Amino acid sequence: MLRSGDVHAAIMMLASKGNSALSFSAIFARGVALVGAAAILTRRLTDGDHEPAWGSAPAIPKAKSQGSIPTLKMPTARGWSDGQMPVAAPGLRVNAFASGLRHPRWIEVLPNGDVLVAESTSVPREAARSLFDHAMISTMRRAAAVGVSANRITLLRDTDGDGVADVRETFLEGLNQPFGMALIGDMFFVGNTDGVVAFPYAAGASRIAAPGRRLATFRPAGHWTRSLLPSPDGRQLYIGVGSLTNIGEGGMEVEAGRAAVHVLDLASGESRIFASGLRNPVGLAWEPQTGVLWTVVNERDGLGDETPPDYLTSVSDGGFYGWPYCYWGQTVDDRVPQDPAAVARALTPDYALGGHTASLGLCWLPSGTLPGFPDGMAIGQHGSWNRSKLSGYKVVFVPFADGRPAGLPRDILSGFLSADERASYGRPVGVTIGPDRSLLVADDVGDVVWRVTGG
């Protein structure tokens, strides 16, 4: 079995072999790569291959704890070369709506057709707590998953209707890892990592200079994104807040108010937890036939390639979905100190999206938006880091009927990874319907917003 001491041993071996010209970070990265490759090979040999855990009744392999060294595999961020782009499904085509952005994560389309893009990224911890923390930060830097956050929202405008933005303005700046955005009436809301802020907005404005007003406060760090979704009547704002840790290993006190969807009443300013036990609920969307709230959730790490799967689920008021005590209903996670009463009331999600796919983006896709696609949800899968064979790294579609998932998933965009899984050209995140009824996709490694239409 691999142990955390193996990382230290690998680093010392490299440092002793004439590598004095290398920086410590370079030596460390090589040590991490050596140990990571060994861990991946070991787990492939001992765990075998499993069918992807997808759908309403997934076959989820038995959990197998990875101990102190979880599988750590991420492709090196390469970006797109000239003329290269993702692969659109048959009958569809894709073009770059805007490029040269700084880590675009989320998209909001205003009533006048302006497209807003939140540019932000993870920032490394002030101090790594363990060798694995060092390994994780080193790997994430190589994958362009941490860095200096742009902390701004950029406005894009396509004035000539050719499907490419020809106007670009800084709409808001000086934010704190902005992510979710929402416009309700003459107020524009931003989900910073540390809370929700409201700004006055005038129709057609290309910039907001007025100061914002904080409406809600959240603890930053960990799963840092704060997605926003207005209620259909515009009176409330739903907010996705992820956990600080993987399985509550820092104690549940630091997880207070996290791993939950909150609802903020805009008239009173009061907020409450709408649903909990959701490790990292990111994309939020309404299913229009039933009026039910749905979210995509990133599940826990360290139990195997397909265990447990990320998921798409309806969200009920007062519902508890298991984290950290259990997953996919009432499957207990033995690594966690247990609360039998919490396990007993845990709800089973609706639709599995594969193990560690990092399903982040979510939007309702009405029938006919893309040719050949019925009603359903479009999902941006950012891609895995905690499995021996990569998963995600594409935009998928889940069909719906009678208000629920109904059928197998389909690809909308793929081709974000090199064939050998060593490099990523891009990683999809936010998805939304564009002003021309196209599908817009934020790609935070390629620094592009992609536009998907009929072929």
Summary of the structure (lengths in Angstrom):
residues: 455
radius of gyration: 21.3
end to end distance: 50.7
largest distance: 66.6
contacts: 1594
relative contact order: 0.16
helix: 13%
strand: 36%
